[in-house]
Amino acid sequence: VSRDLAAEVERVEDPAAGDPVAVGVPSQRRDPSAAADDARRAPPDAGLADARVTGRDATDAGGAGSLGAAQDHAAQAMFRATDGPSQPTGAERGLPQQSGLWTQGTAGSEAQGAAGHDVQRSVVERRAVNTPFSLDEADEYDAPPSEVTELTSRFRRMMGPVGFRIEPVGKGQLRLVAAMGRRGYKVLVQLLTRGERLDWAELLSKRRGDDYRHLAVVGEHHDLLRLTGPAELARATLWSWQGLDRMANLHRTVPLSPIDLEPHFERDGLFEHGLQRFEATIAERVAERGALSEVLSRLNQLRAPAVFLLEDLVADTNMARDRVLAILERLTAAPFHLVARVDHGEFVLRQSVASALAGLSSYALALKDQLPERQVERLTGLGEPELLVGSSAWDDEGQDEEEPTSEGGISA
């Protein structure tokens, strides 16, 4: 057998390295990456066992020439067994295990170690976003209750004095009721908080279900700019807090009622063009009052009783003739009775303007004192009534002649 093997193997000397090289025997070297993969899949001592078996086979063969090739094959098997798995993993070093962090780093480094390159491990740190809620709950985030309560109180202070009744419906939603006897209307009001996205489908469904005549959205000016298109499609009006502040200031000098705001609930609201239209309407009413004051100021310059011409008064006040004539006709009626028509284009001043206004003030105060006050019954409990805690004064037939009462409480 030894002579047959020697015939097949030719030993030559490498002049450069001086190491013997086997010629005619297939090479046992493999791809380093493939060797690393095989080493991770095999048990830790599989390569050593393979090396021992290969050595015994070579010894049994008894060939001196084949012993060198067998030893070369055994060395390669030992290298495959001890190369990749010898590197300790993150779990073996006691490091914390985290999905997608340590596994990726060690797998790449082991592959590089099997190829014989230097390994430089890097740790990737992942930071969680610091939010008051999880990312899945971000879309369901609601405004703090304090913000909704503050907006509700602010809206109530502005719309309550005008004559509306405000009733809470839901979070950030109010029912605005205008009860005016034979006529009235209801408005569904949505208070817009910071960064809120409106559900128009829900608002329209609630509007149809509860028989609201109008739908209004109240918010800051810059938040309402992005809602002009959807509000027009939903036939809703936009009301800015700046417009409501302006309305509250004008209400201190000019009386307003729900009937004055109904056209703005129908279209435009109190936002941009709607606010300009509202201010123009109030300006007309203020101008009417200013025109009356101007006419009274000119008449106050006359010494009563005195007859004057309509044309002279028109020239002094610099107003339209029809407007001055309408004011004089108003001053001839009750409760003024300040002037009277004498002829076509002529009027007489009956008394001085100061005396007429003083009499009008006395009349108004006297009428105010004679008006019946509206009584509103309120039930206030200061103690526990005996009806609730039980009393011997009550029997099966009913109440005795004297009603039992508790000190500071409510009569039973």
Helices and strands as residue ranges (DSSP letters): H 2-8, E 10-13, E 20-23, H 32-41, H 46-61, H 64-82, H 102-114, G 135-137, H 145-159, E 165-170, E 173-180, E 183-191, H 200-209, E 214-219, H 221-224, G 225-227, H 228-233, E 237-240, H 241-251, H 258-266, H 273-299, E 306-309, H 310-317, H 321-332, E 339-343, E 346-349, H 353-370, H 386-389, E 394-395, E 398-399
